[in-house]
Amino acid sequence: MSFGDEDESDIGFATARGREWPSVRQYNVFLANRVGALLDLVRCFETTNVKVVALTVVETADCAIIRLVPSDAERAYEILKRAKLPFTESDLLVVKLPDNDQPLLTICKALLAAEINIRYAYPLMIGVGPMGHTAVALYVEDHETAVTTLSAQGFTIFSENDLEG
């Protein structure tokens, strides 16, 4: 949003997106539940250098919601628009799995202690960050509090920049 003669290109990305905490964009693509629909969606990225780094499918009798995390969210937006696919965006919390015997349990306990509900979760298909860490994508009911809680307990939170490598 611009007021007066301000150049919109001077607005920081966090300000333009309306938040200051790290997150990763997920696209929720709505498809007809038919043979080949997922293949058609994945093919949209085939001739680009944008990778699908995480994906989950929520299926019903008539339609499916494909939740996907791209390596480059801005370019993925353009690809989905050009393909004329109906989609929405949401912010995910991407957390490095801790190096212990039960990493998911450790994350869940930390969020439970802060009374933060996890709506859904799924793993990333690539290593994240410069060291290629394993990570889980979480959609939580209170993103900002979840980031604060996990960061305070020493968890590594990834942003979209960590997916581009």
N, C-alpha and C positions, 0 to 999 in steps of 0.2 A: 504494500500500500504506500502510495507516495502522496506527500502534501507539498504543494508548491513546485519549485524548480528542482527538487532533489532528483538526482539520477538514480533510477532503480537498480542499476548495476552496482551501486555502492552499498546496497543492502546486503548484510551478511546472510549466509545460507540459513543459519539457525534462526535469525530474526525473520527471514522470509517464510520459513516453515512454521513460525509461531512457537518455538520451544528452544530451550538451551541445553537439553540433555541428549546423550548419544542414543541413536536409534537407527534402525534399518527399515527401509520401506518394503512393504509387501504389497503386491498387486493381487487383488481378488478378481479373477476373470470368470465370467459367467458363460457357460457353454451348454449347448444342447447335449443331452446324455445319449450320444450315438457313437458307433464305431468310428474311430479315426479322428474324433474331435480333439483329443489331447495331442495327437501327432500333428495336426494342423497348427495348433498353438505353438508347439515346440519348434516347428519348422519356421515360424515367424522370426526366430532368432538364429536360424541356420547360417545365413550369409552375413552375419554380423559378428563382432568380437564380444558381444554381450552373452555371458553364460548364465544359465539358470543354476543358482547355487543351492537352492532349497525348493522343495515342491511338496505339496500335499493335495489330495483330492477329497472333497466332500461330495458324495454322490446322493442323488435322490432319483426317483423313478423318471422324472422328466428332464432334469437339468443337473449340472454339476458345477461346483465352485472350485476352481483351481487356485490355490493359494501358492504364489511363487515369489521367490526373492531373487532378483537379478544382480549380476555383478556391477552393473551401472544403471542406477534407478532412473536417471534422466533420459538416457537413450532408450531404456525399456518402455518408458512412458510414450515416447515417440513411436516406437515399433507397434505397441498395442493400439494407439490412436490410428496409425496408418492402416492397420489390419481391420479397423472398424469393429473391434471387439468391445463388448460392454465390460467395464471393470471399475473397481473402486480401489482406494489406497488405504493402508493402515500402517501404523508404526509398530515395529516389533522390538523387543529387547533381545539382543544376541549376546549370550554369556558363554565365556570359555568354560569348558568342563574342567573342574578342579582335578588335580592329580591325586586321586584317592580311590579306594575300592568301590565307593558308591557316590559318584559325582552328582547324579541327578537327585538323589536323596538329600545331599548337602545343599543344593540350590533350593529344593522344595522346602526344607526345614527353615532356611533363612527367610524365605518369603512368607511362610506360615507364621513365623514369629512376629512379622510386621503386619499380619492379617491381610496379606495381598493374595487375591485369588488369581490363579493361572487359568485362563479361559481355554487355551490350547497350546500345544508345543510340538515341535518337530525338529529333527536334526538337520544340520547343513551337510551337503554332499561334498564339500570341499574343505580343505584346511583353511583357516582364517588367520589373517595377519601375517607378518613377515616370517613367523616360525611355523605357519601351517597348523595352528591349533584346532582341535575338535571343539565344536560349539553346538549349542542348542538355541533355537529361536523360540521365544516365548511371547504370547499375547497375554498381557496382564491387565487387570482392571484399573490399576493406578501406576502408569508408566514412570512418572517422575519419582514417586516414593520407592518404587522397586529399584530404580537406578541408584538412588541415594542409599538405600538399605544394603544392596549387594556391594556397592563400591566401598561403603564403610567397613564391610566385613572382608575386604580384600579380593573380591571377585573381579575378573577382567571383563569389562563390557566393551563390545566392539561396535563400531559405527560403519556407515556405508563405505567410507574410505578404506576400511580394512578388507573389503570384499573385492576391490578392484585389482589386487595383485594377482 
